[in-house]
Amino acid sequence: MKGKLKIFQKVALSGFLLTAPFFFNGCKKEEATKVTPPTVIATVKEKKPGLYIINFDGLRLDGGFSYKIGYVIEGGDSNDEPEKSAMRLFENGIELHEAHTNHQDIRDFGKGRFSHWGTTLYFSTSDNTDPVANGREYTYTLNGSGYPAN
């Protein structure tokens, strides 16, 4: 019985050794052929000078209540400058607060929290609804100026 077990172990081990290079080689090949998804280029409209309407093209759920826009907005926060962004965000003309919010807090709590990080806007709606489906208009300024509610 022990002899048969040893033969089985040798056959199983040799089978692994023969297939292992193909298995690992396949992983390397996949890494080499990874394709970076294209950046969405969206047209951003000005509602008033300096007040921009958020374009929902490329918008995606970032988890929980957080949404992430699919185009570049320069001038965001960074590790070196965590409150660099002067962005103010509005929902139907009413300012949303808690800028510079930790992204996990946006996901977990929402309620109008947002972050302009790097070149991306992460945000939540005031009532945690889907911004595409709720029918509201979302606008922003980048120079710190605000606009009164409509």
C-alpha positions as CSV (number, residue, x, y, z in Angstrom):
1,M,0.0,0.0,0.0
2,K,2.8,2.4,0.9
3,G,4.5,1.7,-2.5
4,K,1.3,2.6,-4.4
5,L,1.0,5.8,-2.4
6,K,4.6,6.9,-3.1
7,I,4.0,6.2,-6.9
8,F,0.9,8.3,-6.8
9,Q,2.7,11.1,-5.0
10,K,5.5,11.0,-7.6
11,V,3.1,11.0,-10.5
12,A,1.0,13.9,-8.9
13,L,4.2,15.9,-8.2
14,S,5.6,15.4,-11.7
15,G,2.2,16.4,-13.2
16,F,2.3,19.6,-11.1
17,L,5.9,20.3,-12.1
18,L,5.0,19.9,-15.8
19,T,2.0,22.1,-15.6
20,A,3.3,24.7,-13.1
21,P,5.4,26.6,-15.7
22,F,2.4,27.0,-17.9
23,F,0.3,28.2,-15.0
24,F,2.8,30.8,-13.9
25,N,3.6,31.7,-17.5
26,G,-0.1,32.4,-18.2
27,C,-0.1,34.9,-15.3
28,K,2.8,36.8,-16.7
29,K,1.2,36.9,-20.1
30,E,-2.0,38.4,-18.7
31,E,-0.1,41.1,-16.9
32,A,1.7,42.0,-20.2
33,T,-1.5,42.3,-22.1
34,K,-3.6,44.3,-19.6
35,V,-5.4,47.2,-21.3
36,T,-5.9,50.4,-19.5
37,P,-9.5,51.6,-19.9
38,P,-9.8,54.8,-21.9
39,T,-10.4,58.1,-20.1
40,V,-13.8,59.5,-20.7
41,I,-13.7,62.9,-22.3
42,A,-16.8,64.8,-21.4
43,T,-17.9,68.3,-22.4
44,V,-18.4,70.5,-19.3
45,K,-20.9,73.2,-19.7
46,E,-20.8,76.6,-18.0
47,K,-24.2,77.6,-16.5
48,K,-22.8,81.0,-15.5
49,P,-19.2,82.2,-15.8
50,G,-17.3,80.0,-13.4
51,L,-20.2,77.7,-12.6
52,Y,-20.0,74.3,-14.3
53,I,-22.7,71.7,-14.7
54,I,-21.6,68.2,-13.7
55,N,-21.7,65.9,-16.8
56,F,-22.9,62.4,-15.9
57,D,-21.1,60.7,-18.8
58,G,-18.8,58.2,-17.3
59,L,-20.2,58.7,-13.8
60,R,-19.9,55.5,-11.7
61,L,-20.8,54.3,-8.2
62,D,-17.7,54.3,-6.0
63,G,-19.3,52.2,-3.3
64,G,-21.9,53.0,-0.7
65,F,-23.3,56.5,-1.3
66,S,-20.3,57.8,-3.2
67,Y,-20.2,58.6,-7.0
68,K,-17.1,59.3,-9.0
69,I,-17.1,61.5,-12.1
70,G,-15.5,60.1,-15.3
71,Y,-13.6,63.2,-16.5
72,V,-10.7,65.3,-15.2
73,I,-11.1,68.4,-13.0
74,E,-7.7,69.9,-12.2
75,G,-6.7,71.5,-8.9
76,G,-7.8,68.9,-6.4
77,D,-6.4,68.0,-3.0
78,S,-3.4,65.8,-2.5
79,N,-1.4,64.2,0.3
80,D,0.9,67.3,0.3
81,E,-2.0,69.8,0.1
82,P,-5.1,68.1,1.7
83,E,-7.2,71.2,1.5
84,K,-5.9,72.7,-1.8
85,S,-9.2,72.5,-3.7
86,A,-11.4,75.6,-3.7
87,M,-14.3,73.6,-5.2
88,R,-17.8,74.3,-4.0
89,L,-20.5,71.9,-5.0
90,F,-24.2,72.7,-5.5
91,E,-27.4,70.5,-5.8
92,N,-30.2,72.5,-7.5
93,G,-28.4,75.7,-6.4
94,I,-28.0,74.7,-2.8
95,E,-24.5,74.3,-1.6
96,L,-23.4,70.8,-0.4
97,H,-21.0,70.8,2.5
98,E,-18.2,68.8,4.0
99,A,-15.7,69.3,1.3
100,H,-12.3,67.6,1.7
101,T,-14.1,64.6,3.2
102,N,-12.4,61.2,3.6
103,H,-13.6,59.0,0.8
104,Q,-14.8,56.2,3.1
105,D,-17.0,58.7,4.9
106,I,-18.6,59.7,1.6
107,R,-19.3,56.0,0.9
108,D,-20.5,55.2,4.4
109,F,-22.5,58.4,5.3
110,G,-23.1,60.4,2.1
111,K,-25.5,63.3,2.8
112,G,-23.7,65.8,0.5
113,R,-20.1,65.0,1.5
114,F,-17.6,65.4,-1.3
115,S,-13.9,65.4,-2.1
116,H,-12.1,66.9,-5.1
117,W,-9.0,64.7,-4.9
118,G,-6.3,65.0,-7.6
119,T,-8.3,65.3,-10.8
120,T,-11.5,63.5,-9.6
121,L,-14.6,64.5,-7.8
122,Y,-16.1,62.0,-5.3
123,F,-19.5,63.1,-4.1
124,S,-22.8,62.1,-2.6
125,T,-26.2,63.6,-2.9
126,S,-28.0,65.4,0.0
127,D,-30.4,62.5,0.5
128,N,-28.1,59.6,-0.7
129,T,-30.1,59.0,-3.9
130,D,-28.7,58.3,-7.3
131,P,-27.7,61.7,-8.9
132,V,-28.6,60.5,-12.4
133,A,-32.1,59.3,-11.4
134,N,-33.1,62.0,-8.9
135,G,-33.6,64.7,-11.5
136,R,-31.5,67.3,-9.7
137,E,-28.8,69.5,-11.3
138,Y,-25.3,69.4,-9.8
139,T,-22.9,72.3,-10.4
140,Y,-19.6,73.4,-9.0
141,T,-17.2,76.3,-8.9
142,L,-13.4,76.0,-8.7
143,N,-12.5,79.5,-7.5
144,G,-14.3,79.4,-4.1
145,S,-17.1,81.7,-5.3
146,G,-20.7,80.7,-4.4
147,Y,-24.0,81.3,-6.0
148,P,-27.3,81.8,-4.3
149,A,-30.0,79.2,-4.5
150,N,-32.3,79.5,-7.6
